[in-house]
């Protein structure tokens, strides 16, 4: 290992952290368990660090761009770049329709918005017409990666809405991809969707008792987990609790009809803000801003947090937060359908990073 990198034990642990945790939470076979073992991942990390150190210096690389940045080679590349004084850019799906994340610091809870105060967003100046366009942009139907074995599962056709009567008042709880970085890295207390409900359901039942409220729970499984993980045991556990479990019902409609949303840190939280719905998070999210959302990362705080569903959202703060996201932070356009506007917006983001001293 080149001595100039000064790689520490903590550096290695951070580089391999996601895949190491993923190996612990996934029911892998023998080979994949081995490939996710600490010794193998550490060997990959050291190899990647050496390779990218040599490559970046040999080719005089000024900017290292990666998608997401959590896999070992990508985490190693950005770590080397920063140690050598090079710039970095992290790309990811945008959290608003027709956008892409392009951030010099990272994505999700590692992005450059983490820690921004309410006063930061209060100072945002809004152009009325552009705000109107933001709210009129409809979310695109998400393209989902299909695993080979999902072709053999006997599910309903994608998008076939269940024929169900939604409760008059309910909290919408969207499940997240069970082995995603958002859950495994950015959720200190809640590591599975079963754990999420184990906190949410008793809290709502207690809140209803203490306030004479009648809040129900509506859950929707994440489509990327179809055929990958079964929630039959979870459904059975709550079969007498009045919880509605859905798979295909429209997410925007579930948000619209809800009294609010409880999520770990999903982008559904942003979708709920677009509809000016109360949002409670139970993990680390870049949109954990006082007055914008309520964070109950300590499950003991969840009962008290539920009072937000009976309060008027701060519409002005929501407008300013979303406006900043769309017109200042995110790149315009989607990488899935790149056009001149998208490429121009990304070019501006890259130029801005390279121009920074």
ChimeraX attribute file (.defattr): number of C-alpha atoms within 10 A of each C-alpha:
attribute: neighborCount
match mode: 1-to-1
recipient: residues
	/A:1	12
	/A:2	10
	/A:3	6
	/A:4	9
	/A:5	16
	/A:6	11
	/A:7	16
	/A:8	8
	/A:9	8
	/A:10	8
	/A:11	15
	/A:12	21
	/A:13	15
	/A:14	15
	/A:15	27
	/A:16	25
	/A:17	20
	/A:18	20
	/A:19	21
	/A:20	21
	/A:21	17
	/A:22	20
	/A:23	19
	/A:24	13
	/A:25	14
	/A:26	13
	/A:27	11
	/A:28	14
	/A:29	8
	/A:30	8
	/A:31	9
	/A:32	12
	/A:33	16
	/A:34	14
	/A:35	16
	/A:36	20
	/A:37	17
	/A:38	18
	/A:39	12
	/A:40	13
	/A:41	21
	/A:42	18
	/A:43	13
	/A:44	18
	/A:45	24
	/A:46	17
	/A:47	14
	/A:48	19
	/A:49	28
	/A:50	16
	/A:51	16
	/A:52	19
	/A:53	21
	/A:54	14
	/A:55	13
	/A:56	18
	/A:57	12
	/A:58	9
	/A:59	8
	/A:60	10
	/A:61	12
	/A:62	14
	/A:63	18
	/A:64	19
	/A:65	19
	/A:66	19
	/A:67	16
	/A:68	20
	/A:69	21
	/A:70	21
	/A:71	17
	/A:72	22
	/A:73	21
	/A:74	22
	/A:75	24
	/A:76	27
	/A:77	25
	/A:78	27
	/A:79	24
	/A:80	24
	/A:81	24
	/A:82	14
	/A:83	14
	/A:84	15
	/A:85	10
	/A:86	17
	/A:87	20
	/A:88	22
	/A:89	22
	/A:90	20
	/A:91	20
	/A:92	19
	/A:93	18
	/A:94	22
	/A:95	20
	/A:96	25
	/A:97	19
	/A:98	22
	/A:99	22
	/A:100	24
	/A:101	28
	/A:102	26
	/A:103	25
	/A:104	20
	/A:105	14
	/A:106	23
	/A:107	24
	/A:108	23
	/A:109	21
	/A:110	14
	/A:111	17
	/A:112	15
	/A:113	19
	/A:114	16
	/A:115	14
	/A:116	13
	/A:117	12
	/A:118	15
	/A:119	11
	/A:120	11
	/A:121	20
	/A:122	14
	/A:123	10
	/A:124	15
	/A:125	10
	/A:126	13
	/A:127	9
	/A:128	10
	/A:129	8
	/A:130	13
	/A:131	17
	/A:132	12
	/A:133	10
	/A:134	19
	/A:135	14
	/A:136	9
	/A:137	11
	/A:138	12
	/A:139	11
	/A:140	9
	/A:141	8
	/A:142	7
	/A:143	8
	/A:144	8
	/A:145	9
	/A:146	13
	/A:147	13
	/A:148	8
	/A:149	9
	/A:150	15
	/A:151	10
	/A:152	9
	/A:153	10
	/A:154	8
	/A:155	11
	/A:156	11
	/A:157	8
	/A:158	9
	/A:159	12
	/A:160	11
	/A:161	13
	/A:162	13
	/A:163	7
	/A:164	9
	/A:165	7
	/A:166	14
	/A:167	17
	/A:168	11
	/A:169	16
	/A:170	24
	/A:171	26
	/A:172	25
	/A:173	26
	/A:174	26
	/A:175	23
	/A:176	23
	/A:177	21
	/A:178	21
	/A:179	20
	/A:180	12
	/A:181	19
	/A:182	21
	/A:183	23
	/A:184	21
	/A:185	18
	/A:186	20
	/A:187	20
	/A:188	14
	/A:189	17
	/A:190	21
	/A:191	19
	/A:192	19
	/A:193	20
	/A:194	17
	/A:195	12
	/A:196	19
	/A:197	18
	/A:198	15
	/A:199	18
	/A:200	21
	/A:201	16
	/A:202	13
	/A:203	20
	/A:204	21
	/A:205	17
	/A:206	13
	/A:207	20
	/A:208	16
	/A:209	11
	/A:210	10
	/A:211	9
	/A:212	9
	/A:213	14
	/A:214	14
	/A:215	19
	/A:216	22
	/A:217	24
	/A:218	21
	/A:219	19
	/A:220	19
	/A:221	20
	/A:222	15
	/A:223	19
	/A:224	17
	/A:225	18
	/A:226	17
	/A:227	17
	/A:228	13
	/A:229	12
	/A:230	11
	/A:231	14
	/A:232	8
	/A:233	10
	/A:234	15
	/A:235	15
	/A:236	10
	/A:237	11
	/A:238	15
	/A:239	12
	/A:240	8
	/A:241	13
	/A:242	11
	/A:243	16
	/A:244	19
	/A:245	20
	/A:246	16
	/A:247	21
	/A:248	17
	/A:249	17
	/A:250	15
	/A:251	15
	/A:252	16
	/A:253	9
	/A:254	22
	/A:255	26
	/A:256	16
	/A:257	16
	/A:258	25
	/A:259	21
	/A:260	25
	/A:261	26
	/A:262	28
	/A:263	22
	/A:264	31
	/A:265	25
	/A:266	21
	/A:267	19
	/A:268	23
	/A:269	26
	/A:270	19
	/A:271	21
	/A:272	22
	/A:273	24
	/A:274	18
	/A:275	15
	/A:276	19
	/A:277	28
	/A:278	27
	/A:279	28
	/A:280	27
	/A:281	23
	/A:282	26
	/A:283	26
	/A:284	24
	/A:285	26
	/A:286	17
	/A:287	23
	/A:288	25
	/A:289	19
	/A:290	11
	/A:291	11
	/A:292	23
	/A:293	23
	/A:294	23
	/A:295	25
	/A:296	21
	/A:297	18
	/A:298	13
	/A:299	18
	/A:300	11
	/A:301	14
	/A:302	23
	/A:303	19
	/A:304	12
	/A:305	19
	/A:306	25
	/A:307	13
	/A:308	17
	/A:309	19
	/A:310	11
	/A:311	11
	/A:312	10
	/A:313	18
	/A:314	14
	/A:315	14
	/A:316	11
	/A:317	19
	/A:318	22
	/A:319	22
	/A:320	19
	/A:321	21
	/A:322	21
	/A:323	23
	/A:324	17
	/A:325	18
	/A:326	22
	/A:327	15
	/A:328	11
	/A:329	19
	/A:330	22
	/A:331	27
	/A:332	24
	/A:333	23
	/A:334	20
	/A:335	19
	/A:336	10
	/A:337	8
	/A:338	12
	/A:339	13
	/A:340	9
	/A:341	13
	/A:342	19
	/A:343	16
	/A:344	15
	/A:345	19
	/A:346	21
	/A:347	12
	/A:348	13
	/A:349	19
	/A:350	19
	/A:351	11
	/A:352	11
	/A:353	15
	/A:354	14
	/A:355	8
	/A:356	7
	/A:357	4
